[in-house]
Amino acid sequence: MKIAIYGSNGTIGQRILQEALQRGHTLTAIVRDPSRISAPSANINLVAGDVLDPSSMAEEVKEHDVVISAIGPKLPNGDPQIVVKAAHSLLEGVARAGVKRLIVVGGAGSLEVAPGVQLVDTPQFPEAWKPVALAARDALNVFQTAQTTVDWTYLSPAALIEPGERTGQYRTGTDQLLVDEKGESRISAEDYAVALLDEVENPRHKRQRFTVAY
């Protein structure tokens, strides 16, 4: 498949790029300044672009099968609202390009831990992470309420996602936080990328949010 990726320089984005590369897909990594980075493979086409500019996006992603967004704020001082702005821009730009599918790296804060109670609203949720989690929740709402031709998918990770081992194993859920037998909710960034590329290749959650964890 021909895949365009925004945010491929980030922790999760890099792993999505590598997973897609290993699976033999044709990749376009869209970055602000291609001169500042080098492609990790000759099979990756680096293109200059801005996820917040739907007009340029329409040109950058046309003729691709799917667009992946791993855009997020640069911590600790980045603007969390970039994910909300990107949601609006992606829906417009991808639609204008005539691309049908969009998959978005989302947040875990909006997952339910009890009926009507989301993770971000629990007392134990870290205060420092709330602005990012709340912005990600707002971005999800943009997708869920959009009148669009784009078949979007929003993939929420487990409560804890960090670099680790690629096992190829994971469980999926919908709007509830997944926990293991110890009550922990976690996934490696590598296995999150596996789950995302599995969704690219075998779509099961069109116009839905889903989540993955061990």
N, C-alpha and C positions, 0 to 999 in steps of 0.2 A: 504494500500500500504506500501511497505518497502522503507523508505526514508533515505538517508544519507545527513547530513548537515555539511558544513564547516562554521565557523564563528558564531557558535551558542551562543557565549559569549557576542556578541555586542548588542547594543540597538535594532536593527532590528532583528538580529539573534535570540535573546531570545524570541521575540514575535512570530517569525515564528515557533520556537520550540514549544511554548505553544499552538499556534493555531493548529498545526499538532497533538499535543498530545490530545487536546480536540476533535479532529475529529476521534480519534481512530487509527491513523496510527502507524506502527512499526518504531521506530526512532533510528538511529545511529548518535550520535554527535561526530564528529571527531575533536580532539583538540590536541595541541602540548604536553600537560602534564596533563593527566587525574587525577593525584594525587593532583593537585592544586585546583580542583573544585569538587563539588558534583553534581550528576545528580538531577534535580528537581523532578524526578519521577522514580520509579522503572521500568517504561516502556521505559526508555531511556537508550540505551547502549552507554557508553562512550568508545571511542577507540582512541588510540594515533596515530597521523598521521600529515602529513605536506602537505598543499595544493600546495606547490611548488615542490613536489617530485612525478612526475607522476607514477614512478615505484611502490612506496608504495601505492599511490592512487588506482592503478589498483587492488590491493589486498583488500584495505579498503572498496571499494564501489561495488565490484562484488556481484551479486545476488540481488542488489537493483533495484527498479523500476525507481527511479529518484534520481538525486543528486541536492542539492540546495547549492549554494555558496552565503554566506552573508559576504564574506571576504572584508575588507577595511582597510586602514591605521589607526593605532592607533594615534589619534590626541592628541596634536597638532604637535608632532614631528615625526610621523611615515612616512615611505616612500610611497608617493602616487603611485609609480610605481608597488607596490605589486599587484594592480588589473590587470595590464597588464601582469605581469609575471604569475599571477594566471590564467588568461584567456588561455594562451598557455598551461599551465600545466593541466588545467581542460579538455580541448579538447583532449589532448593526453591520460591522465589517464582514463577518463571516457570511451573513445573509446576502450582502451586496456582492460578495465573491461567487455566490452560487454554490457554496460548500454546504453540505447537508449536516455534517456532524461536528460537534464541539464537545470536548471533554475537559473539565476544569478541576484542578487540584484545589480542594476545599479545606475547611476547618472542621475540628471536632466539637467546638464549643456549643453548636446548635443541636447536638445529639441529645436525645432524652435519656435521663437516668431514672426517671419515674414518670408516671403519666402527667403530662403538662409541665414537667420540670426539666430544663435543659442544663447540660453540664456547666455552661458559663454562668448560670444563675445560682449555683451551689456555693455555700460558704467557703468550701475548701479550694475553689478555683483561684489560682494565683492572680493577684490584683494586677501585676505587671503585664499579664497576657490578655487582660480583658479587652483593651481597645482593639487588638488584632482579632480576637474571637468575635466581638460584636460586629466588627466590619465584615468578617466572613459570613456571619449570619445575615447581615443586610444584603450581601452579594447573592447568597442563596435565594433570598426573597425576590431579587431582581429576576433571576432565571424562572422561578416558580410562577411569577405573575406576568411574564412576558408574553405578548402576542407575537409569535415568531414562527418562521419557517424552519428554523434551525432545531435539529434534534440534539439538544444539549444533555450532558450527563455531569453531575456534580459528585465527586468522590471525596468523602470525608474519611480521614485516617482514624486510627485509634487515638485515645487520649495522649499517648506517648508515641511519637515517631522520631527515630534517630537512625543514623547510619549503623549498619550491622551486617548480618549474614543474609545472603540470598538462599532461602530454603525452597522457594516455590510453593510454600504452603500458606494458606490463609483461610479465614472464614468471612462470609459476607453477611451484611444485614441491611436494614433500610434506614429508619430514623432513630433507632435506639443504640446507645453505646454498647459495644460488645466487650465483654470481660471474660477472662479465662477462669479456670477452677480456683485460682488464688484471688480472684476479684480484681486482677490487673487488666488494664486495657493498653495494649502495645502492639506495634508493628515495626519492622525495620523499613527504612526508606527503600531498600532493595526489593523487599516483597510487596511494598505498596506499588512500586513500579511494575512488578509482575502482574498485579491485579489490574492496574490501569491498562496495560497493553493487552491483557486478556479481554478486557471490555472493548478495546479498539477492534480486536480481531473477531470477537463474538459478542455483539451488542445484546445486552440483556436489560439495560436500565435507561432506555431512551426517555428523555424528559422527566428524569427522576434523579433523586439523590440516593446514593448507597454508601455503605461504609465497609471497611475491612479491618480485621484484627486477627491475632492468633487465637 
